[in-house]
Amino acid sequence: MIRGALASLGLVAALAGCETTTSGGGTITPEMRQDYLVAVATVGCVLRDERQYGAIDFQAGLTREQTVAITSDYVARGKAQRVDDGNSIRITTGPCAA
């Protein structure tokens, strides 16, 4: 009985890791991340300015806060890196993996 309960808790904890809550309280699902990665690939995998962010927001159906949260999370997890100019970010995962 206890083993079953512990296994269930482990499964819930593993599934909870699939979603992220933004600072505004919104949830980012795995599907949103996938849509983000597809959209990022269409702009060349580098986010430089409003043009790229706007295109990603529109194509993926995300708010700016969600786009920034996903981008920040990828940077923190080593799946994106800052470009030499200091302002741009190159995504290095999904379709943008080298």
C-alpha positions as CSV (number, residue, x, y, z in Angstrom):
1,M,0.0,0.0,0.0
2,I,2.7,2.5,1.0
3,R,4.8,1.5,-2.0
4,G,1.9,2.2,-4.3
5,A,1.4,5.6,-2.8
6,L,5.1,6.4,-3.0
7,A,5.2,5.3,-6.7
8,S,2.1,7.5,-7.4
9,L,3.8,10.5,-5.8
10,G,6.9,9.9,-7.9
11,L,4.8,9.8,-11.0
12,V,3.1,13.0,-10.1
13,A,6.4,14.7,-9.3
14,A,7.8,13.6,-12.7
15,L,4.8,14.9,-14.5
16,A,4.9,18.2,-12.7
17,G,8.3,18.8,-14.1
18,C,6.9,18.9,-17.6
19,E,5.1,22.2,-16.9
20,T,6.5,25.6,-15.8
21,T,4.7,28.4,-14.1
22,T,5.7,31.9,-15.3
23,S,6.1,34.8,-12.9
24,G,2.6,36.0,-14.0
25,G,1.1,32.7,-12.9
26,G,0.6,31.2,-16.4
27,T,1.5,27.7,-17.2
28,I,3.8,26.6,-20.0
29,T,3.0,23.1,-21.3
30,P,5.2,20.7,-23.3
31,E,3.1,21.5,-26.3
32,M,3.8,25.2,-25.9
33,R,7.5,24.5,-25.7
34,Q,7.3,22.4,-28.9
35,D,5.4,25.2,-30.7
36,Y,8.1,27.7,-29.5
37,L,10.9,25.5,-30.9
38,V,9.2,25.2,-34.3
39,A,8.7,29.0,-34.4
40,V,12.3,29.7,-33.3
41,A,13.6,27.5,-36.1
42,T,11.7,29.7,-38.6
43,V,13.7,32.8,-37.5
44,G,17.1,31.1,-37.8
45,C,17.3,29.9,-34.1
46,V,18.6,33.3,-33.0
47,L,16.5,35.9,-31.1
48,R,17.9,39.3,-31.7
49,D,15.2,41.9,-31.4
50,E,11.5,42.6,-31.5
51,R,11.1,41.1,-35.0
52,Q,12.2,37.6,-33.8
53,Y,10.3,37.7,-30.5
54,G,7.1,39.0,-32.3
55,A,7.3,36.3,-34.9
56,I,7.7,33.6,-32.2
57,D,4.8,35.0,-30.2
58,F,2.6,35.0,-33.2
59,Q,3.6,31.6,-34.7
60,A,3.5,29.7,-31.4
61,G,0.5,31.5,-30.1
62,L,2.4,32.6,-27.0
63,T,2.3,35.8,-24.9
64,R,5.6,37.7,-24.7
65,E,5.9,36.7,-21.1
66,Q,5.6,33.0,-22.1
67,T,8.2,33.4,-24.9
68,V,10.6,35.2,-22.5
69,A,10.0,32.5,-19.8
70,I,10.7,29.6,-22.2
71,T,13.8,31.4,-23.5
72,S,15.2,32.1,-20.0
73,D,14.5,28.5,-19.0
74,Y,16.5,27.2,-22.0
75,V,19.4,29.6,-21.2
76,A,19.4,28.4,-17.5
77,R,19.4,24.7,-18.6
78,G,22.2,25.1,-21.1
79,K,19.8,24.6,-24.1
80,A,20.5,28.2,-25.3
81,Q,23.4,30.5,-25.1
82,R,24.0,34.2,-25.4
83,V,25.6,35.3,-28.6
84,D,28.8,37.4,-28.7
85,D,26.9,40.7,-29.2
86,G,25.5,40.3,-25.7
87,N,21.9,40.9,-26.7
88,S,21.1,37.9,-28.8
89,I,20.3,34.4,-27.7
90,R,20.9,31.3,-29.8
91,I,18.6,28.3,-29.1
92,T,20.6,25.0,-29.3
93,T,17.9,22.4,-28.8
94,G,15.1,20.8,-30.8
95,P,15.2,21.8,-34.5
96,C,18.0,24.3,-33.7
97,A,20.4,21.7,-32.3
98,A,23.7,21.8,-34.2
